[in-house]
Amino acid sequence: MALLRYLLAFVSVGIGGLVRAQAEGSTYDVLDYVDQLIGSSNGGNIFPGATIPYGMAKAVADTDSESNQGGFTTDGSNITGFSSMHDSGTGGSPSLGNFALFPYAGCPGDDVNSCNYPKKSRKTKFVNSTLKASPGYFGLQLLSGVQVDMTAAHHTSLFRFKLPATDQSGNASSPLILMDLTDLSDSRQDNGTVTVDGTTGRMTGNARFLPSFGTGNYVAYFCADFSGGTIRDNGIFANSRASADVKTLTISRSINGYPLPGGAFVRFNWPGDNAILARVGVSLISSDQACSSAEREIPDFDFAATQKAAEDMWREKISPIVVSRKGLNDSMLKNFYSGIYRTFVNPQDYTGENPLWKSDEPYFDSFYCIWDLFRSQMPFLTVVDPATVARQIRSLIDTYRHEGWLPDCRMSLCKGYTQGGSNADNVLADAYLKGISDDIDWQIGYEAVVKDAEVEPYDWCCEGRGGLDSWKSLGYIPVQDFDYKGFGTMTRSLSRTLEYSYNDFVITKIAAGLGGRQDDVEKYTARSGNWKNLFKADQTSFINSTNTGFTGFFQPRYLNRTFGFQDPLTCSNIDTNPNSVCSLQNTGAETFESSIWEYSFFVPHDQATLITTFGGPSAFVKRLDYLHDQGITYIGNEPAFLTVFQYHYAGRPALSAKRSHFYVPSFFSPTNAGLPGNDDSGAMGSFVAFSMIGLFPNPGQDVYLIIPPYFESVSITSPATNKTATIRNVNFDPTYKNIYIQSATLDGVPYTRNWIDHSFFTEGKELVLTLGSSESAWGTRVEDLPPSLGTYEGFGNFSGSGNGTRSERKRDAKYAAADLSVGLGKNNGGAYWAENEG
């Protein structure tokens, strides 16, 4: 009977792939646990509307909130319109929100000049109880009584307007829908243009806008068609007035810092019980292409069919991840699957929509920003959607081919600002090590990452790395560097030094794999140790004049090799100084969006040497504890992610599990305000997803750090191999008292390492974890620790007392390839690090 129920459930939703999840003898629809409104308030900045995975069309209601970067918010703000292009989770200025529609049941006095056209005056509230969102759908009712529903295909949004019989003045309804040449951030430049066909009501047009976090500008195009009502008249509006006698408008921005309102309208005779549908195609090439996409994708204005097609795409993406729901409430499952959902929203697939160069390669946009994405989102997609990651890598490499550099941030066809290192290098290395190869020219990819390391661009504000002469001669980026070859904001010298060190390390991974580049391996391995040149062994740190008790921190350094000073707590989560700035301001700190305290742990490739530098594993653990317990780190920003799990490197994997449960669900909850910071295109979502699966990546390396999943079992079917990897918890406790691994087996063989590699997913292995309520010796031996470029020292035997104490007996910790090869398949740890041992 269980099999029959499963087959019936499968058939009931179509045959577009695996669309129902099955676990523990039961079936469930993964979409039931997706809450798109998580992060729609409290600065989560998510896009909660209707789209498909990586879709260009993203339909939602826009609000006038100060946190409307993703369009819609649940903070009591007003609705200003309904637009078809958005990004998700970004900071900075609002992104996209181009060409907003707005509906009226009628104009006062039946005069088109009496409707409010400017969005500042037309904005209105909505009825909270009518708000609904699900994958591929978004809807709400305005206070005017107009119900607005929307769904989407790849380049096309479909809006459904259900209008009351009378307008707000009690007059018979004669619905009017306007199209505004605007965007969320009011960035429209001169010569916004719209034309409306007097017979069909088709609107076409374009306008030039500014990107939200980059340089340059872009032109977007649209094509809007209507169905479901008889057209009464149509025309254009300029500022606050409209006319049915004029069908074309070209409008300037004006001189007052705010674009003049302008656009088109179409007015209908009352359609009775029928809805009016608006189909809006978008393009970055032309209005003709927008019209063609709309006609192809939604030919019959079929709302239900379009919504179902979108739902099926979402099920196909999410359903390979199946969990046991035993003992869990819906909130935990919604937290998990909603995080997974958000990882597929950005970057966006703009293939065929790039006017900048001709190419047969894919083109992806909305990389906000790789400084954020490399840490967990891109690695998560590598597990669950490797084919799309391959296309994204090809897009990054093709951007290098035509623009000369790998992007570190890119949106709306424009170069985004570089926040630190050349972190596309990390993304390429992560994909390369994990076997992502479909149609990728890795020789060109390697050429691109080497250029990042060797050639300084003129504008390193937006690509590559600055200060390379000093990097090569001094071994660090100095404060107030003398750099006449390229130009960017002369800040972040400390964080850039640490990030460049890691960027150089990941280059060695591609070099070693491609072969014949041993000189490069040695050169970049040496440079990857440059982080040591900023460590000041006697530097102290104080909180409100009280010594934290920790000595030894990174510090900025000048051209003459002398040290400068930055308070290790500057720009930390507990820094209350209003003059502390740590973004891209020209007065910014020497660390970006984080403190020296937090950046002190950013040596992902050589944790062994860092641990020794900090005084050994016990001292390292105390420092990590202090970072988290004192609130110095901020889990709402991506540099905090790996620090949650770095206890593994000190032989204390149990503390990583404990710390993970400290943050989830307390800081990540299935509520509208449930994100601690902006989602950054799904970075926060992937952090939650990886944490709850129980395998967290060290990105740019073939390493996943093991903690118990938040479920009795979790299975992930690899789309690349169709094999299913499973993690099972023995003694699972849904109250999460048993969160410490006592022992483990991998495919039935005892397994003691506290990390695993990517072959776990592609080869469909089974990891069984036996849990208990106290810390154990599992994963604590030197030979159990994750790979590190340096040597683990100062480790002793676990005491077994459950309190985590250990001796400091020095022990040589270099890995032996034979020892590390057990149970790890092709990518065993010994071979992994032997490449760099020279």
C-alpha positions in Angstrom: 0.0 0.0 0.0 2.8 2.4 0.8 4.3 1.8 -2.7 0.9 2.3 -4.3 0.4 5.6 -2.4 3.8 6.8 -3.5 3.1 5.9 -7.2 -0.3 7.6 -7.0 1.3 10.7 -5.5 4.0 10.8 -8.1 1.6 10.4 -11.0 -0.8 13.1 -9.5 1.7 15.9 -10.1 3.0 15.0 -13.5 6.2 13.4 -14.8 8.6 16.3 -14.9 11.1 14.5 -12.6 11.0 13.4 -9.0 8.4 15.6 -7.5 7.5 13.8 -4.2 9.8 13.1 -1.3 9.6 9.7 0.4 11.2 8.9 3.7 10.4 6.5 6.6 7.5 4.9 4.7 5.7 8.2 4.2 5.4 10.8 1.4 5.3 14.5 1.5 5.4 17.4 -0.8 8.6 19.4 -0.2 6.8 22.6 -1.4 4.5 22.4 1.6 7.5 23.4 3.7 8.7 26.4 1.7 7.8 29.7 3.3 8.9 32.5 0.9 8.2 35.2 3.5 11.0 34.2 5.8 13.3 37.3 5.8 10.6 39.6 4.4 11.1 41.9 7.4 13.9 42.8 9.8 16.4 43.5 6.9 16.3 40.0 5.3 15.7 41.7 2.0 14.6 38.5 0.4 12.6 38.3 -2.8 9.3 36.5 -1.8 7.5 36.6 -5.1 6.7 34.4 -8.1 9.6 33.0 -10.1 11.2 29.8 -11.3 14.7 28.5 -10.3 17.3 31.1 -11.5 14.5 32.8 -13.5 14.9 36.3 -15.0 11.2 37.2 -14.4 10.5 37.7 -10.7 7.1 39.1 -10.1 6.1 40.6 -6.7 4.4 43.6 -5.1 6.9 46.5 -4.4 6.8 48.5 -1.2 8.1 51.9 -0.1 10.1 50.3 2.8 13.7 51.2 3.5 14.4 47.5 3.2 12.7 46.9 -0.2 15.9 45.6 -1.9 13.9 42.4 -2.9 10.7 44.3 -3.7 8.2 43.3 -1.1 8.3 43.6 2.7 6.1 42.7 5.6 6.9 45.7 7.8 3.7 47.6 7.3 4.9 49.6 4.3 2.8 50.7 1.3 2.4 49.0 -2.0 3.7 51.1 -4.9 3.3 48.7 -7.8 3.8 45.2 -9.2 7.0 44.7 -11.2 8.7 41.8 -12.9 12.5 41.9 -12.2 14.1 41.6 -8.8 17.1 40.3 -6.9 17.0 38.6 -3.6 18.7 39.3 -0.3 21.0 42.1 -1.4 22.3 44.9 0.7 23.0 48.4 -0.6 20.5 50.2 -2.9 17.3 48.4 -4.0 17.8 46.4 -7.1 15.8 46.3 -10.3 12.0 46.5 -9.7 11.6 47.8 -13.3 8.4 48.7 -15.1 5.8 48.5 -12.3 2.1 47.9 -13.0 -0.6 49.4 -10.8 -4.3 48.8 -11.0 -7.4 51.0 -10.3 -11.0 49.8 -10.3 -11.7 53.2 -11.9 -10.7 56.9 -11.9 -12.7 59.4 -9.9 -15.3 61.1 -12.1 -14.4 58.5 -14.8 -11.6 60.9 -15.9 -8.2 59.4 -16.6 -6.6 62.6 -15.3 -8.1 61.9 -11.9 -6.2 58.7 -11.2 -3.0 59.0 -9.2 0.0 58.1 -11.5 3.2 59.0 -9.5 4.1 56.2 -7.2 4.6 58.5 -4.3 0.9 59.5 -4.4 -0.7 56.2 -5.6 0.9 54.0 -3.0 -1.6 52.1 -0.8 -1.8 49.5 2.0 -2.8 45.9 1.4 -5.0 43.6 3.5 -2.6 41.5 5.6 -4.9 38.4 5.8 -4.9 38.1 1.9 -1.2 37.8 1.6 -0.2 34.4 0.1 3.1 33.1 -1.4 4.2 29.7 -2.6 6.8 28.6 -5.1 5.7 30.1 -8.4 3.0 32.3 -6.9 2.4 35.5 -5.0 -0.9 37.3 -4.2 -2.5 39.9 -2.1 -5.5 42.3 -2.1 -5.1 46.1 -2.0 -7.3 48.2 0.3 -9.1 49.3 -2.8 -10.5 45.8 -3.2 -8.3 44.9 -6.1 -7.0 41.3 -5.8 -3.6 40.8 -7.5 -2.2 37.4 -8.2 1.0 36.6 -10.1 3.0 33.7 -11.5 6.0 33.5 -13.8 7.9 31.7 -16.5 11.6 32.3 -17.3 11.3 35.7 -19.0 7.7 36.4 -18.4 5.4 37.4 -15.5 1.7 36.8 -15.6 -0.5 39.1 -13.4 -4.1 38.5 -12.6 -6.2 41.5 -11.5 -9.6 40.7 -10.0 -11.5 44.0 -9.7 -14.5 45.0 -7.7 -17.8 46.0 -9.4 -17.4 49.6 -8.2 -14.5 51.9 -7.5 -13.8 53.4 -4.1 -16.2 56.3 -4.9 -19.0 53.8 -5.5 -19.1 54.4 -9.2 -19.3 51.6 -11.7 -15.9 50.1 -12.3 -13.9 50.9 -15.4 -10.5 49.3 -14.6 -7.3 51.1 -15.4 -3.9 49.5 -15.3 -0.8 51.7 -15.7 2.8 50.8 -16.6 5.4 53.0 -14.9 8.9 53.7 -16.4 10.4 53.4 -12.9 12.5 51.0 -10.8 12.9 50.4 -7.0 15.7 52.8 -6.5 14.4 55.6 -8.8 17.5 55.3 -10.8 16.0 55.8 -14.3 18.1 58.0 -16.5 17.0 60.1 -19.5 15.0 58.8 -22.4 12.7 56.3 -20.9 10.3 55.4 -23.7 6.9 53.7 -23.9 4.5 53.0 -26.8 0.9 51.7 -26.5 -0.9 50.1 -29.4 -4.3 51.8 -29.6 -6.1 48.7 -30.8 -4.6 45.8 -28.8 -3.3 47.7 -25.8 0.1 46.2 -26.2 2.7 48.3 -24.4 6.4 48.2 -25.3 9.3 50.3 -24.1 12.6 50.6 -22.4 14.6 52.7 -20.0 18.2 53.1 -18.8 18.9 52.4 -15.2 21.8 52.2 -12.7 23.0 49.0 -11.0 22.5 48.7 -7.3 26.1 47.9 -6.3 28.3 48.6 -9.3 29.4 50.9 -12.1 27.9 51.8 -15.4 24.3 51.4 -16.4 22.0 49.1 -18.3 18.9 49.3 -20.6 15.9 47.0 -19.8 13.0 46.4 -22.2 9.5 45.2 -21.7 6.4 44.0 -23.6 3.0 43.9 -21.9 -0.1 42.4 -23.3 -3.6 42.2 -21.7 -6.4 39.6 -21.8 -9.8 39.2 -20.1 -11.5 42.5 -20.7 -12.7 44.7 -23.5 -10.3 47.7 -24.0 -12.1 51.1 -23.6 -9.1 53.3 -24.3 -5.4 53.7 -23.7 -2.6 56.2 -23.8 0.3 57.7 -21.9 0.8 59.6 -18.7 3.5 62.2 -17.8 3.9 63.4 -14.3 0.4 63.5 -12.9 -1.6 63.8 -16.1 -2.7 61.4 -18.7 -4.2 61.4 -22.2 -5.8 58.8 -24.5 -4.9 60.9 -27.5 -1.2 60.3 -27.2 0.3 56.8 -27.6 4.1 57.3 -27.3 6.2 59.0 -24.6 9.9 59.6 -24.3 10.6 61.3 -20.9 13.7 62.8 -19.3 14.9 62.2 -15.7 14.6 65.9 -14.7 17.1 68.0 -12.8 15.8 67.4 -9.3 17.3 64.1 -8.4 14.1 62.1 -8.9 12.9 60.8 -12.2 9.7 62.4 -13.5 6.8 59.9 -13.4 5.9 58.6 -16.8 4.4 55.6 -18.6 1.3 54.2 -20.2 -2.1 53.1 -19.3 -4.9 50.9 -20.6 -8.5 51.2 -19.5 -11.1 48.5 -19.7 -14.9 48.2 -19.7 -16.0 46.4 -16.6 -15.2 42.7 -17.2 -17.8 41.3 -14.8 -16.6 38.3 -12.9 -13.7 37.8 -15.2 -10.2 38.9 -14.3 -7.9 41.0 -16.4 -4.6 39.4 -17.1 -1.4 41.2 -17.9 1.5 39.3 -19.4 4.8 41.1 -19.1 7.9 39.9 -20.9 11.3 41.4 -20.0 14.5 41.5 -21.9 17.9 43.1 -21.9 18.1 42.9 -25.7 14.9 44.5 -27.1 11.2 44.8 -26.7 10.8 42.5 -29.7 12.7 39.8 -27.8 10.6 40.5 -24.7 7.4 40.0 -26.8 8.8 36.9 -28.4 9.7 35.3 -25.0 6.2 36.2 -23.6 4.4 34.7 -26.6 6.5 31.5 -26.4 6.4 31.0 -22.7 2.8 31.9 -21.9 0.9 31.9 -25.2 -2.6 31.5 -23.8 -2.5 33.6 -20.7 -3.2 30.4 -18.8 -2.5 31.3 -15.1 -3.1 27.8 -13.6 -0.9 26.1 -16.2 1.9 28.6 -15.7 1.7 28.3 -12.0 1.8 24.5 -12.1 4.8 24.5 -14.5 6.7 26.7 -12.0 5.7 24.5 -9.1 6.9 21.4 -10.9 10.3 23.1 -11.6 10.7 23.9 -7.9 9.8 20.3 -6.9 12.4 18.9 -9.3 15.1 21.1 -7.8 14.2 20.6 -4.1 12.9 17.0 -3.9 16.3 15.2 -4.1 16.8 16.2 -0.5 14.6 14.0 1.7 14.5 13.9 5.5 12.8 11.9 8.2 10.1 14.0 9.8 10.0 11.8 12.9 9.6 13.9 16.0 9.9 17.2 14.2 7.4 20.0 14.0 6.6 21.9 10.8 8.7 25.0 11.9 12.0 23.0 11.7 11.1 21.6 8.3 10.1 25.1 7.0 13.3 26.5 8.2 15.2 23.9 6.3 13.3 23.7 3.0 12.8 27.5 2.8 16.6 27.9 3.1 17.1 25.4 0.3 14.5 27.2 -1.8 16.3 30.6 -1.5 19.6 29.1 -2.8 17.9 28.7 -6.2 16.6 32.2 -6.6 19.9 33.9 -7.5 22.2 34.0 -9.5 19.8 34.5 -12.5 20.1 32.8 -15.8 20.2 35.5 -18.4 21.5 33.3 -21.2 20.5 34.9 -24.5 19.9 38.2 -22.8 23.5 39.6 -22.9 23.9 42.5 -25.4 27.5 43.1 -24.4 29.1 40.3 -26.5 28.1 37.4 -28.7 28.7 34.0 -27.3 27.2 30.5 -27.3 28.2 30.1 -23.6 25.6 30.6 -20.8 25.4 34.0 -19.2 24.4 34.3 -15.5 23.9 37.6 -13.7 23.1 38.8 -10.2 26.2 37.5 -8.5 25.6 39.4 -5.2 28.5 39.0 -4.4 30.9 36.2 -4.7 32.6 37.4 -1.5 29.3 36.1 0.1 28.4 33.3 -2.3 31.6 31.3 -2.2 31.3 30.4 1.4 28.2 28.1 1.3 25.7 28.9 -1.4 27.8 27.9 -4.4 29.1 24.8 -2.6 25.5 23.9 -1.8 24.5 24.1 -5.4 27.5 22.0 -6.3 25.9 19.2 -4.2 22.2 19.6 -5.3 22.5 21.2 -8.8 25.9 20.5 -10.3 24.7 21.0 -13.9 23.7 24.6 -13.2 26.9 25.2 -11.3 28.8 24.0 -14.4 26.9 26.6 -16.5 27.6 29.3 -13.9 31.3 28.5 -14.0 31.2 28.6 -17.8 29.5 32.0 -17.5 32.2 33.3 -15.2 34.9 32.1 -17.5 33.2 33.6 -20.6 33.0 36.9 -18.8 36.7 36.7 -18.3 37.1 36.0 -22.0 35.2 39.1 -23.1 35.9 41.5 -20.3 39.3 40.4 -19.2 38.6 39.5 -15.6 36.6 37.1 -13.5 33.9 39.1 -11.8 33.8 39.3 -8.0 30.4 40.8 -8.1 28.1 41.4 -11.1 24.6 42.6 -11.6 22.4 44.0 -14.4 25.1 43.5 -17.0 27.4 45.7 -14.9 30.6 45.2 -12.9 30.0 45.1 -9.2 32.4 46.3 -6.5 35.1 44.0 -5.2 34.7 43.5 -1.5 38.0 41.8 -0.8 39.9 39.2 -2.7 39.4 37.7 -6.2 36.9 35.2 -4.8 35.7 33.8 -8.1 39.0 31.9 -7.7 37.6 30.1 -4.7 34.4 29.3 -6.7 36.3 27.8 -9.6 38.6 25.8 -7.3 35.7 24.4 -5.3 33.9 23.3 -8.5 37.1 21.9 -10.0 38.0 19.8 -6.9 34.5 18.4 -6.8 34.5 17.2 -10.4 32.3 19.8 -12.0 33.5 19.5 -15.6 30.6 19.6 -18.1 31.8 21.7 -21.1 34.1 23.8 -18.9 37.4 24.9 -20.4 39.5 24.5 -17.3 42.6 25.7 -19.1 41.0 29.1 -19.7 39.7 28.9 -16.1 43.2 28.5 -14.8 44.4 31.3 -17.0 41.8 33.5 -15.4 42.7 32.8 -11.8 46.4 33.2 -12.6 45.7 36.6 -14.1 44.0 37.6 -10.8 47.1 36.7 -9.0 49.7 38.3 -11.4 48.2 41.2 -13.2 46.7 44.3 -11.5 43.8 45.9 -13.3 43.5 49.6 -13.7 40.2 49.6 -11.8 40.6 47.1 -9.0 37.5 48.6 -7.4 35.5 46.1 -9.5 37.7 43.2 -10.6 41.0 41.4 -9.8 43.3 42.5 -7.0 45.0 45.7 -6.1 48.5 46.2 -4.6 50.1 43.3 -6.4 53.6 44.8 -6.4 53.5 45.1 -2.6 51.9 41.7 -2.4 54.8 40.1 -4.3 57.6 42.1 -2.7 56.5 42.6 0.9 54.2 39.6 1.3 51.2 41.7 2.4 49.0 44.6 1.4 50.3 47.7 3.3 48.2 50.4 4.8 48.4 53.5 2.5 50.1 51.4 -0.2 52.0 53.2 -3.0 50.1 51.9 -5.9 50.3 53.7 -9.2 49.3 50.8 -11.5 45.7 50.4 -10.5 43.1 52.2 -8.4 40.5 51.4 -5.8 39.5 52.4 -2.3 42.7 52.3 -0.3 41.3 50.4 2.7 40.8 46.8 3.9 44.6 46.1 3.7 44.4 43.5 6.5 41.3 41.6 5.2 42.6 41.7 1.6 45.9 40.2 2.8 44.1 37.3 4.4 41.8 36.8 1.4 44.6 37.0 -1.2 46.4 34.4 0.8 43.5 32.0 0.4 43.0 33.0 -3.2 46.6 32.0 -3.9 46.1 28.7 -2.1 43.1 27.6 -4.2 45.0 28.3 -7.4 47.4 25.5 -6.3 44.4 23.1 -6.3 43.6 23.7 -9.9 47.3 23.8 -10.9 48.0 20.5 -9.3 45.0 18.9 -10.9 45.7 20.1 -14.4 49.3 18.8 -14.1 52.6 20.2 -15.4 52.5 23.3 -13.2 54.6 22.3 -10.3 56.4 25.7 -10.3 53.0 27.4 -9.9 52.1 25.0 -7.1 55.2 26.0 -5.2 54.9 29.7 -5.9 51.3 30.1 -4.9 51.7 27.7 -1.9 54.5 30.1 -0.7 52.3 33.1 -1.2 49.4 31.5 0.6 51.4 31.9 3.7 51.5 35.7 3.5 48.9 35.9 6.2 51.6 35.2 8.8 53.3 38.6 7.9 50.5 40.5 9.6 50.5 38.6 12.9 51.6 40.7 15.8 52.4 38.3 18.7 52.2 40.9 21.5 49.0 42.6 20.4 46.3 42.7 23.1 42.6 43.4 22.9 40.4 45.3 25.4 36.6 45.6 25.9 35.7 48.8 27.7 39.2 49.0 29.1 39.1 45.4 30.3 41.6 43.1 28.9 40.0 40.2 27.0 42.9 38.0 28.1 44.0 37.1 24.6 47.3 38.2 23.1 48.4 37.9 19.5 46.3 39.4 16.7 46.7 40.4 13.1 47.5 44.1 12.6 47.8 46.4 9.6 51.3 47.1 8.4 53.0 49.9 6.5 55.3 50.0 3.5 58.3 50.4 5.8 57.3 47.1 7.4 56.3 48.7 10.7 53.0 47.8 12.3 50.1 50.2 12.5 47.1 49.7 14.9 43.5 48.9 14.5 41.5 47.9 17.6 40.8 44.2 17.1 37.2 44.9 18.0 36.7 47.7 15.5 33.7 46.9 13.2 32.8 43.9 15.4 29.2 43.2 16.4 29.9 44.9 19.8 31.6 48.0 18.5 29.5 50.9 19.6 31.7 53.6 18.1 29.5 55.5 15.6 32.6 56.5 13.7 33.6 52.9 12.9 33.1 52.2 9.2 34.1 49.0 7.6 32.5 48.9 4.1 33.8 50.6 1.0 34.0 54.1 2.3 37.3 55.8 1.6 37.5 56.3 5.4 36.9 52.6 6.0 38.8 50.3 8.3 41.5 47.8 7.3 39.0 45.0 7.6 35.9 44.7 5.5 32.5 44.2 7.2 34.1 42.5 10.1 36.7 42.8 12.9 40.2 41.7 13.3 38.9 39.4 16.0 36.8 37.5 13.4 39.3 37.8 10.5 41.9 36.2 12.8 40.3 32.9 12.1 40.2 33.3 8.3 43.0 31.0 7.3 40.9 28.3 5.8 43.8 26.4 4.3 46.2 26.3 7.2 44.2 25.9 10.4 47.0 23.8 11.9 49.5 26.6 11.7 47.0 29.1 12.9 46.2 26.9 15.9 49.8 26.7 16.8 50.1 30.5 16.3 47.3 31.0 18.8 49.0 28.8 21.4 47.6 25.3 20.7 44.2 23.7 20.4 43.0 24.6 23.9 43.8 28.2 23.4 42.3 28.2 20.0 39.0 26.7 21.4 38.9 29.4 24.1 39.4 32.1 21.6 36.7 30.7 19.3 34.4 30.4 22.3 35.1 34.0 23.3 34.3 35.2 19.7 30.9 33.7 19.8 30.0 33.9 23.5 30.8 37.7 23.7 28.8 38.4 20.6 31.9 39.7 18.7 30.9 37.8 15.6 27.6 38.4 13.8 26.0 35.4 12.3 24.1 37.6 9.9 27.3 38.2 8.0 29.0 35.5 6.0 32.6 35.7 7.6 31.0 34.2 10.7 29.8 31.0 8.9 33.0 28.9 9.0 33.9 30.0 12.6 30.8 28.0 13.8 32.5 24.8 12.6 36.2 25.5 13.1 36.3 23.6 16.4 36.8 20.5 14.1 40.3 21.7 13.4 41.1 21.8 17.1 39.9 18.2 17.6 36.6 19.3 19.2 33.9 18.5 16.6 31.3 18.2 19.4 31.7 21.9 20.0 30.9 22.7 16.4 27.6 20.8 16.8 26.9 22.6 20.0 27.6 26.0 18.4 25.5 25.2 15.4 22.5 24.6 17.7 23.3 27.8 19.4 22.5 29.7 16.1 19.8 27.5 14.6 17.0 28.0 15.2 17.5 30.9 17.6 18.9 33.3 15.0 17.3 31.6 12.0 13.6 30.9 12.4 10.6 30.4 10.1 9.1 33.8 10.6 9.0 37.0 8.5 11.8 38.4 10.7 13.6 35.1 10.9 17.0 36.0 9.3 19.7 37.8 11.3 20.9 39.7 8.3 20.1 40.1 4.6 20.0 36.8 2.8 22.7 37.7 0.2 21.2 35.8 -2.7 20.7 32.7 -0.6 23.9 32.6 1.5 21.9 32.6 4.7 19.6 29.9 3.3 22.5 27.7 2.4 24.1 28.2 5.9 20.9 26.8 7.5 20.6 24.0 4.9 24.2 22.8 5.3 24.0 23.1 9.1 20.8 21.1 9.3 22.1 18.4 6.9 25.2 18.1 9.1 27.9 18.6 6.6 29.4 22.1 6.3 32.0 22.9 3.6 35.3 24.6 3.8 34.9 26.2 0.4 37.7 25.9 -2.1 38.7 22.6 -0.6 37.2 19.1 -0.9 36.2 19.0 2.8 32.9 18.8 4.6 32.9 19.0 8.4 30.6 16.5 10.1 28.0 17.2 12.8 24.8 15.3 13.4 22.0 16.2 11.1 18.9 17.9 12.6 16.9 15.0 11.5 16.9 11.3 12.3 18.0 10.8 8.7 18.6 12.9 5.6 19.2 11.6 2.0 20.5 13.5 -1.0 20.3 12.1 -4.4 23.0 13.4 -6.7 21.6 14.8 -10.0 25.0 14.0 -11.5 25.1 10.3 -10.7 21.5 9.5 -9.5 23.1 7.9 -6.4 21.7 8.7 -3.0 23.9 9.6 0.0 22.4 9.1 3.4 23.2 10.2 6.9 21.4 8.4 9.7 21.4 9.3 13.4 21.2 6.5 16.0 19.7 7.7 19.3 18.3 10.7 17.5 16.6 13.1 20.0 14.3 15.8 18.6 14.9 17.9 21.7 18.6 18.0 20.7 20.2 16.8 23.8 21.9 14.0 22.0 24.0 16.2 19.6 27.4 14.6 20.2 28.8 11.9 17.9 30.0 8.9 19.9 31.0 6.7 16.9 30.4 6.5 13.2 30.4 4.1 10.3 30.8 4.8 6.6 29.2 2.1 4.4 29.4 -0.1 7.4 33.1 0.4 8.2 34.1 2.3 11.4 34.8 5.9 10.6 36.6 8.3 12.9 37.5 11.3 10.8 35.5 14.4 11.6 35.3 15.3 7.9 34.3 13.8 4.6 34.8 14.6 0.9 32.5 15.1 -2.1 32.6 11.5 -3.2 30.2 10.9 -0.3 27.5 12.6 -2.4 28.5 11.4 -5.9 29.1 7.8 -4.9 26.0 7.6 -2.7 27.5 6.5 0.6 25.9 6.0 3.9 27.2 7.6 7.1 25.7 6.3 10.3 26.3 8.4 13.4 25.6 7.1 16.9 24.7 10.0 19.2 24.9 10.8 22.9 24.4 13.6 25.3 28.1 14.2 26.1 31.2 15.0 24.1 33.2 11.9 23.2 36.6 11.0 21.7 35.2 10.6 18.2 37.0 12.7 15.7 39.5 14.2 18.1 42.7 12.4 17.2 45.2 14.2 15.0 44.6 11.7 12.2 40.9 12.5 12.4 41.3 16.2 11.7 40.6 17.9 8.4 43.5 18.5 6.0 45.7 21.5 6.7 48.7 22.9 4.8 50.8 23.0 7.9 51.5 20.6 10.7 49.1 19.9 13.6 51.0 20.3 16.9 50.2 20.3 20.6 47.5 17.7 20.5 47.1 14.9 23.1 44.7 12.1 23.8 41.1 13.0 24.6 40.4 12.7 28.3 37.0 11.0 27.9 35.5 13.0 30.7 33.0 14.8 28.6 34.3 18.2 29.5 36.6 18.5 26.6 39.9 18.8 28.6 43.0 17.4 27.0 46.8 17.3 27.5 49.1 19.4 25.5 51.5 16.6 24.7 53.2 17.6 21.4 52.6 15.2 18.5 53.7 15.3 14.9 50.5 15.5 12.8 51.5 15.3 9.2 49.1 13.2 7.2 50.2 10.0 5.5 48.4 9.2 2.3 47.9 5.6 3.2 46.2 6.6 6.5 43.9 9.1 4.9 42.8 6.9 2.0 40.4 4.7 4.1 36.8 5.1 3.0 37.3 8.3 1.1 37.2 7.1 -2.5 39.2 8.9 -5.2 39.7 12.2 -3.5 41.4 11.0 -0.4 43.0 13.4 2.0 46.5 12.1 1.5 46.5 12.6 -2.2 44.8 15.9 -1.7 47.5 17.4 0.4 50.5 15.6 -1.1 50.0 17.9 -4.1 51.2 20.8 -2.0 53.9 19.1 0.1 56.5 19.4 -2.6 
